[in-house]
Structure formats: structure tokens, C-alpha cells
Amino acid sequence: MNQHAADFTGDPGNLQVMNSLLDKVAKENQEIRLLQAALQAQKEELEAMLNVSEGERATAAPLHHDLKQENVRLKEALLKEETGHLSAQEELQALREKMEAMEGSTVGKEALTTENSKLKEELASSQQQIGGFLSQKETLVAESQMLRQELDKQRLLVASIRQDLENLNTQMASSQPEDEQQLHGKISDMSSRLALELQRSETWEKKYDEHSQRRKQQVKDERREQGHKEWKKGEKLRRPEASNGEFSKPTHDSKHWKDQGRESQHEEWKRKKIEEQEHRREEKKYRPWEREQRGKQRDPQQHPHDTSEREWKEKHHRHQEETGGSFHPRKGQKDYKSLKEEENSQRREQEERSHGKDSHHRHHDHNKFWKKMSDHQYRIPEGCSGVEECARKDGIDLFNVELKPVQRQQLEEVLQSYLAKVGLSKALPELLPLLDGFFDGPLFSHHKIRFRDFVDDMEDFLEDLARKETGDDDIVDDFERYVYASFFGDAALSKKR
């Protein structure tokens, strides 16, 4: 038995050997109990024999001596068996402890193996994210350096033009009358150049600020992500081990989070809506018709050609920034001619109004603004072809929900109900015929213009209309939400990306 116990290695395959040992020990225990009973009977017989008279003891002296020796021998055998029994019990206890330790280590190893696999997967994911962040960071740093260099170049150029202007002013103060007209022309050209360079400098500075904000946001995201990873790592290290070898899992009150999400959904929409409104109002400062009106208010007669050319350059420069495209001379000439035609048309409208032809003012005003919207150079949707595929992609990009091609009749009904809601129904007959440019028959041209761009410009137009009709453009702030709710449903608005 000692030999079997020494050979036992804790392998579950040797359980059969251990069971046989246990059976053998049980049999030996049974034999020991039988021997003890026999010894007890013999002891009682010996005691009875000792009570026999002395005469009988004298005659039985040799027999008593033999029985005494047998008793001693049996006691020694009993002591030996008891010692072996105790040794067997100790070995059995050791085997039980080994088996329990083996079972506990098996469960612990499985849990550690599972946890190790999860940690390896999370480490690989973290390394991949860090690699992506580093790549984005390098790109942003390079773009930031380029923008910074361009900004410094623009500032130096502006400073140089200002110095030239100061020199011309000095020359003008000391010049003769015949050179004064020539100096005036130089100063006018220099002023135009300065205004253009200032505009370009402001544009570059705005782009530089945007890149700076993007870099700051990226650093915040990296720190937040790193903090989240450290927290998860610490949480895993602090997990208590249960009695059965399994690791306890953190619990969350999912209902509490859902309630919080529902409560903050409306506030999140309002915040995004306000940010988008501020962004659009800021963009309006750079729109062509806004610049034309401000230019006419400043000085409608001074240098009309320079003003138009500057506005055309600003419009083209802004369009390059929006589309990321390159400069096309013929296209630029066409835009400049269109701008001249619009300027002449506006001048004719102003002359007609000065002669009392103001009865069609609202109609011309609507057409003018809608023409601006129709002539807007929209970015053609990428990654899709055809009306249905582009409509589906537009919906997924917006709300991660597929969008069917928008039907004109449905859009007209939405527009009619909304204008009735805000009290602008009288503008509907003039607006409906102007939808022709955005529809191919009964379906919206999703393959030519993104639906979100159309809705955004539509809201801008309604804001201008509301401002002219009521003096308050806040009454149409919910137009975008109203349209999206009509086509996607209220549930989709919470998924806006």
C-alpha cells in the first residue's frame, strides 16, 4: 500500500488504483475488528481460567504459561495491525487532500486560461487602436505644420502689403497733382489685394484653429481611452475569486442607464441642434448673397469690378475648401460670369423697385434665394450608384437606418404640413414648382445630391423666408427634425451619427 501511495502522481487516470487501495484498507479494517473480537474472547477465557483454584492452576501451569505467551504474541500482533491501520488512514487522508488540490487547480487553470485569452484579445485591440491614433496624430501634425507655415506666409504677405500702402500714402502726401490720380489707382489695387489676402489669411487661420481643436479632441479621446483601459485593467485585478474557483463578474443596473439615456436624449438633440444652427449662421457670413448685400451697403458704387472679382475669388476659394477639389480655370470663368449676371439682375430688380414695381418683390426674392440654392455646387454622393442605392446609403450614414427613395408627393405633403404649422402656408404655391431641379420624375435625385444637404439648405431658405415674413427665424428651427421624423420616425432620431 505504501508503494502504491508513493507511485500516486495526482493524475486523474490513477483514480482506479486509489479506489482499489480504499477497498483493501476497508477489508483490513474488517479483519482487525474480527481479531479484536477473538482477542477479547480469549482474554475472557484466560480470566476465567485464572479464577480456577490453585490446585487447578498448579496442574495447568504449563498450559497457562503457553497461553500467556500466546497472549503476548497476540497483543504484539494487534499493536502491529493498529499501527498499520493508522498509517493507512494517514495515507488515505493525504490522497484525499491531493485529489481536492488537483480538482481546485484544474478549475483555477481553466479560469486563468480564459482570462488570459480575453486579456490577449484586448491587448491586440488596444495596440491596433493605438496604431490608428498614432497614424492620425502624425497626419494631423503634418497638416498643422503645413497650415501654420501657410498662415505665417499669409501674415508676412499682409504685412508687406500694408507697408506698401503706407509708403504709397507717404508718396501721395508729397506727390504733385498730376501723379495723384495714378497713386489713387495704385492704392485702390493695393486695397483690393489687401482685402483678398486678409480674407485668405482669415480662412487659413480658421482652418488652423479647426485642426488645433481636432488635435486637442484627439488627445482628450486618447487620454479617455487610456484611462478606460487602465480602469478595466485595475478592475480585473481587483476581482475577488469565488469559493468554487470562478471569477465574479461586475453587475450593472441596465434599467438605470436606459432611463438616463431616455432623459438625456432630448437634451442631446437640443444641444446638437443649437451647435448646427450656430455653425450655419457662421457659414452664412461667407455666402455669396450675404457678401453682395454687405458690399452694397458699404459702398455700392466704388470699384464694382474689383468687388465682383474679389467675391468670385472668395466663392471659388470656399468651394475648394468644401469639396477638396483643385482649381479649374474654365469653371472659374463660368462662375465669375454667372456672378456678373446675377449682379446685373439684382441691379435691374433694384431699378424696378425704385420705379414702383414692388408688387412682385416677394416672388422675385423667393426665386433669387431658391436659385442660389439650386445653383449650389453639391458634393456628389460617393460609394453608391443609382437612386435606390444612394438613398439607402444616405439613410445609413445619417441614422444607420435604410432609407427608401424619397417621393415628391410625400415631401410636398411634409412641406405643406410644416408650413401650416409655422404659419407660412402662403409661400407654398411658390415653392412647390421649384422642387423640379431636385427630382427625377417622382423620386428625389439621391445619386446627384445627398438628402441631408438638401434638407439643410431647405432649412436655411426657410429661415431667410421666416426672417423676412415675421422677423424671427427661430420658428423654423425644428424643420430638420420634423423632416427626419417624417421619413425615419422618432425612434431613428436617437441614432443620429
Secondary structure, DSSP 8 states (H G I E B T S, - for coil): -HHHHHH--S-GGGHHHHHHHHHHHHHHHHHHHHHHHHHHHHHHHHHHHHTS-HHHHHHTHHHHHHHHHHHHHHHHHHHHHHHHHHHHHHHHHHHHHHHHHHHHHHHHHHHHHHHHHHHHHHHHHHHHHHHHHHHHHHHHHHHHHHHHHHHHHHHHHHHHHHHHHHHHHHHHHHS-HHHHHHHHHHHHHHHHHHHHHHHHHHHHHHHHHHHHHHHHHHHHHHHHHHHHHHHHHHHHHT--B-TTS-B------HHHHHHHHHHHHHHHHHHHHHHHHHHHHHHHTTSHHHHHHHHHHH-SSS-HHHHHHHHHHHHHHHHHHHH-----HHHHHHHHHHHHHHHHHHHHHHHHHHTT--TTHHHHHHHHHHHHHHHS------S--SHHHHHHHHHHHHHSS-----BHHHHHHHHHHHHHHHT-GGGHHHHGGGGGGGEETTEE-TTTS-HHHHHHHHHHHHHHHHHHHHS-SGGGTTHHHHHHHHHH-HHHHTT--
